[in-house]
Amino acid sequence: MTEPPGRRERKKAATRQKIADTALRLFLERGYEAVGIRDVAAEADVAVTTLFSHFASKEALVFERDDDFEQRLTRAVTGRAPHEPLIPALRREIRALVRHCTADGVAPIWRMIDESPALREYEESMRLRHAESLAATIAADPELSRSTTASRTIARFVIDAYSLAREAPDPDAALDEICRMIEAAWAVTSRSADASDDPSGSPAGTAGP
């Protein structure tokens, strides 16, 4: 008998989580470089093909919340209340992500990432991908009305805010400080957009020559 879709999805999610948890445990116990994909699959009691159906690479096993983080950032834009300013909505989500990534017990994971060139490279590519996805979401929002360049710039700032706050001694204070600067930059893009819409070519709110 065919399993109902809801049950199939729950089983897939459980298998994925089991693989990720097993991989992380092995990496921390033995060292990232010392553990291979086959080791993870054997310990998780799944086929290698099953592992790759959930994770595209060994590095992805460490960043198993990658897609979830990306979706949360874009939903902070699309799911904010009507007329809610963008930066406070993003700040709430970034704060939640930072708290998740600075919770008790995660320091050994970040040490492992910092010590592995492959994981550092993967993290950097992941951050760039998240920034591009966030930029596209900002640019597509008709209420925000920003250029592609402005959207990409602000998105990069937001992704960097997450990394800088996560590494700071006081993540909450660091995030507040960084977001004040991002809000100032966002306000500048608003004035620039208004000026570009002025047919006289003069800065918004001023008289032409």
Secondary structure, DSSP 8 states (H G I E B T S, - for coil): ----HHHHHHHHHHHHHHHHHHHHHHHHHH-GGG--HHHHHHHHT--HHHHHHH-SSHHHHHTTTHHHHHHHHHHHHHTS-TT--HHHHHHHHHHHHHHHHTSTT-HHHHHHHHH-HHHHHHHHHHHHHHHHHHHHHHHH-TTT---HHHHHHHHHHHHHHHHHHHHSSSHHHHHHHHHHHHHHHHHHHHHHHHHHH-TT-S-TTS---
